[in-house]
């Protein structure tokens, strides 16, 4: 697992509401501005900070205690989050130079200290590159008897160059072990590590100054809370692509390997696939726009920059120069592709049916509905998670499914509107979530499902993990509060109970994502920190102290309000009738599940891995690591080092230790991915529980609500009249 901060920034989407630019500060930024693109500069940093203060749920001025110190801490993490390059004295020097930074920005737009801190980091980075080259000289020997602590949260900054070198020597052994485990000889591994560091250094030297200001602004934003951030214009484009699940390009999964951009996979129906001229493992060495545009060499170019050259508007042409290795030698040729719209189907809702023989009850059919994110495209003809889910549930009903499993176990959140609609697919009408704001005297805003249809009235199981966050917690929490579903999986969900708004800035400045409130499930509980607790818990590799909202820097504290359950959500008889989940039912399902888990070989593997991780602690044994990587290589035949054509939604500001690690992720075919997904122990057990639930509940409505729930405001008013 990567270090905690990086891991969470990658997996946790914001629960977002899109907003147009406006309000205090916008007019000032836009004064005298032409329609041309505005460049992010030092001179606008202070005004951008003020805009965050105007919107944030908690902080309304720079006078907030420790906010400036927190901003500096985040900026240092951006520079060297791995604690590989800066010395402790460097960190103290940077902190001292950035003292009273907010005043310097306000009074005379003075950013000299920010520039100096960046230059100091660059100097240290160059020293590390030279150290790597020297260490990996002719006398280098691989030594697996090395142990090191990778997690920077568990290490101090090196006190001097000797300490820095001592740690880096161990880390180089770790990097070499990764390459040797992939069937590479020692000399090749050494060359690969050196070239990785050189590539990072070149990327740093070529980074435009606007990226430095973007890194500072994001550091300031993340000092407010872990989900407030600054989106540069490039990061905003990536964010919008993920929310819409579509882009316009050639339709290929790309990776960066040894300085080359490599085609890993062709997306069915995309321009690259339809051309019939490209194959997996082809190397893209040049890119040109149109049939006559100037050719750009992309060897050793950062993958994200190559992606931007290839991506473009539908109907336009892009010319690629390809290098292909064949038995008789290397072939070089050009391909002209017409860009087209690409649908990122792997991130959309999908349904799978599983038939199980049940003793004494014949065959039962379970619909496994997987929702990786709460995506939403508000453009005309755009798709959304809620509309896709509605169609798939209609299909499940047509196929006469006996039970449904909604898998949110890898869902980090997304659109608030879609979360409300998805929850409403499983009951009649009523409150789903309340959202608070910075003006507490105004109370909370209730968001309700108004669609009277109960799209799925049968047995319902919701699968979650500690990775399930934000919108996933709204849906699972609401369904649990209404006793509509059994929540199963990890001990609890991530615990992100805050709402973010994305506000567009003038063209070229990107956008600001700001936490504007907290949300509460119908029981009145905030999911902040606590998450949603599973009714039936499984062993999970994600159930560790390193994963959860409460572990993140500057996480906001949880709150609680009065219950606001809506009685109208319940349907006792007739069309759309559904059965309340009782404690007795959960008890019986839990007992049957525990019996299966106790004898499950797959869950035993999960438990063994958890125990192994506990014993290992934070120390990496290179010999053990090498052994595990070698065995994994034998077990799995996937290709290494792939990154999608669409980069992640979170901007990655500065290189970390992982950038030079040479331990790329695995890319599998869709078929293999689906196969592995279906073999997951938690998925299989969720299906088993759904089968048990179908057997327990049957099909005859028999609803007993029990104690009358708290009514929403609308119903209380009617009772008074």
Buried (B, 14 or more C-beta within 10 A) or exposed (E): EBBBBBBBBBBBBBBBBBBEBEEEBBEEBEEEEEEEEBEBEBEBBBBBBBBBBBBBBBBEEBEBEEBBBBBBBBBBBBBBBBBBBBBBEBBEBBBEBBEEBBEBBBEEEBBEBBEBBBEBBBEBBBBBBEBBBEBBEEEBEBBBEBBBBBBBEEBEBBEEEEBBBEBBBBBBBBBBBBBBBBEBEBEBBBBBBBBBBBBBBBBBEEBEBBBBBBBBBBBBBBBBBBBBBBBBBBBBBBBBBBBBBBBBBBBBBBBBBBBBBBBBBBBEEBBBBBBEBBEBEBBBBBBBBEEEEEEBEBBBBBBBBBBBBBBBEEEEBBBBBBBBEEEEEEEEEEBBBEBBBBBBBBBBBBBBEBEBEEEEEEEBBBBBBBBBBBBBBEEEEBBBBBBBBBEBBEBBBEEEBBBBBBBBBBBBBBBBBBBBBBBBBBBBBBBBBBBBBBEEEEEBEBBBBEBEBBBBBBBBBBBBBBBBBBBBBBBBBBBBBBBBBBBBBBBBBBBBBBBBBBBBBBBBBBBBBBBBBBBBBBBBBBBBBBBBBBBBBBBBBBBBEBBBBBBBBBBBEBBEBEBBBBBBBBBEEEEBBBBBBEEEBBEBBBEBBEEBBEEBEBBBEBBEEBEEBEEEEEEBBBBBBBBBBBEEBEEEEBBBBBBBBBBBBBBBBBBBBBBBBBBBEEBBEEEBEBEEBEEBBBBBBBBBBBBBBBBBBEEEBEBEEEEEBBBBEEBEEEEEE
